[in-house]
Amino acid sequence: MGLIQEKNIQDCLLDLKGWSYSKGFLKKTVSFDSYMDSIRFVNLFAKEAEKSNHHPDLKIGYCRIDITLTSHDYGGVTHSCINMAKKAEDILSDSF
């Protein structure tokens, strides 16, 4: 798979609202109407992560989730990271 060059990462993020890139990581903070909605998102996203074998770092707060994506194998952002960001967006648009 390999790393995406930094100059190309912003192009990959054009269709991913609210995602940012910094120092080898993709990041997004998502707010929810309730704590249980945030937990439901985590559970749905975790299922996709298992299917893809690409696991995000998730920080759970009150009605909010901080998502961080990187490839620990490659030490930066890969197409698997972009695909997981797209899956997060799909879950958000379909379920919330």
N, C-alpha and C positions, 0 to 999 in steps of 0.2 A: 504494500500500500504506500508507505512513505509519507514524509511530511509535505504539507502544502507550503510553498514559499510564502513568506510574509506579505510580499507585494500582491499576491493573489487571494489572500484570505478575505480582505475587505470586499472583493467582488463576490466571493461565496456568501457573504453575509447580507447582500443587498435585499434578498427576499425574506430575511429572518429578522423580523421587527424586534427591536430591543436587545439584540445580541451585540456584544462587543468583544474585541480581541485585545489582549494585553499579555505580553511576555510569555507566549506559548500556551495561552489558555483562552477558551471561549467562555463568556460569562453572561448570565442573565438573571435578574431578580423578577420573580412573578408574585403578584399579590392576589389573594383570594378573598371571597366574601366571608369565609369561615375557616376555622382551624381544620375542621373535618374535610372541607374541600381541598385544602392543601395536602392533607394526608392521602386523600383519594388520588390526587395527581401523582404523588410520590409512588403509590402502589402501581398505578397504570404505567408510569415511566419506568419503574423498576422491571416490570415484565418485559417491556421493549428492550431494556438494557441486557437482560438475560438472553433474550432471543438473538440479539446482535453481538453478544459477548464484548460489549463496550460499555463500561460502567462509569457513570458520572459521579462527581462528588456533589452531594446535596446537603445543604444546611437548612434545617427546618426551624423556622421561627413562627411567631404567632401570625397566622394568616398570610405567610410569605415563605417562599422557597428561593434560596440562592443556588443556582445551578452552575457548576464549573465542569467543562469538558476539556480533556487533553488526552493524548496517548502516552501512557506511562512507558510503553515499549519503545516508542520513537522519540519521546521527549518534546512533544509539541502537538500541533493541530494536524490531523489527517482528515481524509474524506469520511472516515468513520465518525469523527467528531461532528462534522457538518451534517451527516445523516442523522445522528442522534439529536442534534438541535432541531432538524426538520421534524423528527418524530415527536419531540416535545411540543412543537407548534401544532402538529396535527392533533395531539391529545387535547391541547388547550382549545382549539377551535371546534373540535367534535364534542367535547365533554363539559365545557365550562362557559 
